[in-house]
C-alpha cells in the first residue's frame, strides 16, 4: 500500500484519467474529490464490501445448472 501525505488542494493521479483531490479536512475526517470516467466505478469501501458479501451469499444459495446442461454436446 502506498501511503501519501497531502494538504487541502493537493491531489494525486491514478493512471491517465483518475484524479483525487483533498477538498477539506475537519478533525479526523477528510473530504476528497474524485474525478474519473463514468465507466469507472467509484464506491465507498464499506458499501463495496457489503455488495460483495451479498453477491457471494446469493451465488451460494442459487443452484446453477452444470455447463453440460446449458451446452449439451452435439452428437456426431
Backbone as CSV, one residue per row, in Angstrom:
resi,resn,N_x,N_y,N_z,CA_x,CA_y,CA_z,C_x,C_y,C_z
1,UNK,0.848,-1.181,0.000,0.000,0.000,0.000,0.887,1.234,0.000
2,UNK,0.559,2.149,-0.875,1.272,3.423,-0.932,0.579,4.395,0.019
3,UNK,1.328,5.025,0.905,0.771,5.997,1.845,1.389,7.356,1.530
4,UNK,0.524,8.345,1.298,0.977,9.691,0.956,0.434,10.704,1.947
5,UNK,1.131,11.799,2.098,0.639,12.932,2.875,0.286,14.034,1.897
6,UNK,-0.925,14.532,1.978,-1.415,15.583,1.093,-2.062,16.666,1.928
7,UNK,-2.039,17.895,1.436,-2.714,19.022,2.075,-3.937,19.391,1.258
8,UNK,-4.818,20.209,1.837,-6.009,20.656,1.125,-5.583,21.306,-0.191
9,UNK,-6.251,20.910,-1.260,-5.946,21.426,-2.585,-4.953,20.565,-3.351
10,UNK,-4.236,19.719,-2.645,-3.298,18.821,-3.309,-4.026,17.535,-3.692
11,UNK,-3.430,16.801,-4.585,-4.083,15.578,-5.030,-3.104,14.567,-5.558
12,UNK,-3.652,13.598,-6.256,-2.851,12.589,-6.908,-3.607,12.084,-8.125
13,UNK,-2.877,11.466,-9.021,-3.459,10.961,-10.258,-3.211,9.466,-10.326
14,UNK,-4.249,8.718,-10.720,-4.137,7.271,-10.905,-4.364,7.002,-12.385
15,UNK,-3.398,6.364,-13.013,-3.493,6.150,-14.448,-3.458,7.486,-15.158
16,UNK,-4.208,7.568,-16.255,-4.221,8.813,-17.015,-5.499,9.612,-16.834
17,UNK,-6.519,8.992,-16.211,-7.808,9.677,-16.205,-8.546,9.665,-14.868
18,UNK,-7.846,9.367,-13.783,-8.467,9.423,-12.459,-7.661,10.379,-11.592
19,UNK,-8.347,11.364,-11.022,-7.686,12.344,-10.166,-8.411,12.402,-8.824
20,UNK,-7.645,12.420,-7.761,-8.179,12.540,-6.407,-7.587,13.792,-5.785
21,UNK,-8.460,14.647,-5.235,-8.017,15.912,-4.644,-8.542,16.000,-3.211
22,UNK,-7.703,16.465,-2.310,-8.128,16.707,-0.928,-8.905,18.020,-0.920
23,UNK,-10.183,17.952,-0.549,-11.051,19.125,-0.577,-11.053,19.842,0.762
24,UNK,-11.110,19.063,1.845,-11.236,19.676,3.172,-10.825,18.664,4.235
25,UNK,-10.249,19.167,5.320,-10.011,18.333,6.499,-10.724,18.994,7.663
26,UNK,-11.360,18.158,8.480,-12.096,18.674,9.637,-11.970,17.626,10.750
27,UNK,-11.186,17.943,11.746,-10.968,16.970,12.812,-10.285,15.734,12.240
28,UNK,-10.902,14.575,12.466,-10.312,13.345,11.945,-10.957,12.899,10.630
29,UNK,-11.688,13.803,9.973,-12.321,13.493,8.690,-11.634,14.233,7.559
30,UNK,-11.609,13.596,6.404,-11.038,14.191,5.209,-12.071,14.085,4.105
31,UNK,-12.350,15.190,3.429,-13.245,15.165,2.273,-12.377,15.133,1.035
32,UNK,-12.674,14.197,0.144,-11.903,14.086,-1.083,-12.825,14.235,-2.284
33,UNK,-12.275,14.746,-3.355,-12.992,14.836,-4.617,-12.355,13.859,-5.585
34,UNK,-13.177,13.148,-6.336,-12.667,12.154,-7.274,-13.198,12.486,-8.661
35,UNK,-12.304,12.607,-9.602,-12.670,12.820,-10.994,-12.251,11.573,-11.759
36,UNK,-13.265,10.875,-12.309,-12.995,9.638,-13.039,-14.028,9.485,-14.142
37,UNK,-13.705,8.746,-15.186,-14.686,8.492,-16.234,-15.903,7.766,-15.678
38,UNK,-17.059,7.986,-16.285,-18.283,7.332,-15.817,-18.183,5.808,-15.887
39,UNK,-17.336,5.317,-16.752,-17.191,3.865,-16.892,-16.426,3.233,-15.730
40,UNK,-15.827,4.050,-14.882,-15.070,3.556,-13.731,-15.945,3.658,-12.488
41,UNK,-16.173,2.532,-11.832,-16.961,2.539,-10.603,-16.164,3.120,-9.450
42,UNK,-16.782,4.003,-8.698,-16.151,4.575,-7.504,-17.103,4.292,-6.355
43,UNK,-16.657,3.502,-5.395,-17.506,3.051,-4.285,-16.822,3.326,-2.952
44,UNK,-17.643,3.614,-1.924,-17.099,3.635,-0.566,-16.757,2.185,-0.207
45,UNK,-15.642,1.977,0.448,-15.148,0.622,0.742,-16.171,-0.205,1.500
46,UNK,-16.825,0.385,2.507,-17.772,-0.402,3.305,-18.982,-0.824,2.473
47,UNK,-19.398,0.003,1.517,-20.507,-0.360,0.641,-20.074,-1.440,-0.338
48,UNK,-18.875,-1.324,-0.882,-18.330,-2.325,-1.792,-18.265,-3.686,-1.101
49,UNK,-17.786,-3.710,0.142,-17.708,-4.962,0.899,-19.090,-5.558,1.118
50,UNK,-20.072,-4.721,1.437,-21.438,-5.197,1.659,-22.019,-5.803,0.380
51,UNK,-21.855,-5.132,-0.738,-22.362,-5.638,-2.018,-21.675,-6.955,-2.367
52,UNK,-20.387,-7.023,-2.155,-19.630,-8.247,-2.449,-20.131,-9.412,-1.609
53,UNK,-20.340,-9.179,-0.322,-20.838,-10.239,0.558,-22.224,-10.710,0.137
54,UNK,-23.100,-9.768,-0.211,-24.447,-10.132,-0.648,-24.392,-10.939,-1.941
55,UNK,-23.517,-10.565,-2.863,-23.368,-11.313,-4.108,-22.855,-12.727,-3.853
56,UNK,-21.899,-12.855,-2.950,-21.377,-14.182,-2.617,-22.455,-15.053,-1.979
57,UNK,-23.249,-14.468,-1.078,-24.349,-15.208,-0.445,-25.370,-15.658,-1.480
58,UNK,-25.729,-14.753,-2.380,-26.722,-15.073,-3.410,-26.200,-16.178,-4.331
59,UNK,-24.945,-16.112,-4.681,-24.363,-17.127,-5.561,-24.330,-18.485,-4.881
60,UNK,-24.089,-18.509,-3.573,-24.034,-19.770,-2.839,-25.418,-20.390,-2.692
61,UNK,-26.459,-19.571,-2.637,-27.819,-20.070,-2.449,-28.475,-20.475,-3.761
62,UNK,-27.999,-19.957,-4.856,-28.621,-20.181,-6.156,-27.965,-21.366,-6.852
63,UNK,-28.700,-22.476,-6.966,-28.089,-23.613,-7.670,-27.991,-23.292,-9.157
64,UNK,-26.837,-23.504,-9.710,-26.670,-23.241,-11.140,-26.585,-24.566,-11.874
65,UNK,-27.073,-24.564,-13.080,-27.066,-25.776,-13.887,-25.638,-26.089,-14.311
66,UNK,-25.313,-27.370,-14.377,-23.979,-27.728,-14.881,-23.822,-27.249,-16.325
67,UNK,-22.602,-26.977,-16.706,-22.359,-26.496,-18.064,-22.857,-27.476,-19.114
68,UNK,-22.801,-28.776,-18.794,-23.265,-29.774,-19.748,-24.752,-29.591,-20.049
69,UNK,-25.534,-29.171,-19.060,-26.963,-28.951,-19.275,-27.211,-27.704,-20.115
70,UNK,-26.370,-26.708,-19.937,-26.545,-25.462,-20.676,-26.052,-25.582,-22.116
71,UNK,-24.983,-26.347,-22.288,-24.372,-26.500,-23.605,-24.154,-27.977,-23.884
72,UNK,-25.225,-28.712,-24.217,-25.057,-30.153,-24.461,-24.161,-30.408,-25.669
73,UNK,-23.439,-31.509,-25.600,-22.564,-31.877,-26.718,-23.404,-32.302,-27.896
74,UNK,-22.988,-31.889,-29.071,-23.681,-32.293,-30.291,-23.261,-33.706,-30.655
75,UNK,-24.231,-34.511,-30.968,-23.909,-35.879,-31.363,-23.507,-35.889,-32.819
76,UNK,-22.470,-36.635,-33.106,-21.962,-36.683,-34.485,-22.470,-37.882,-35.207
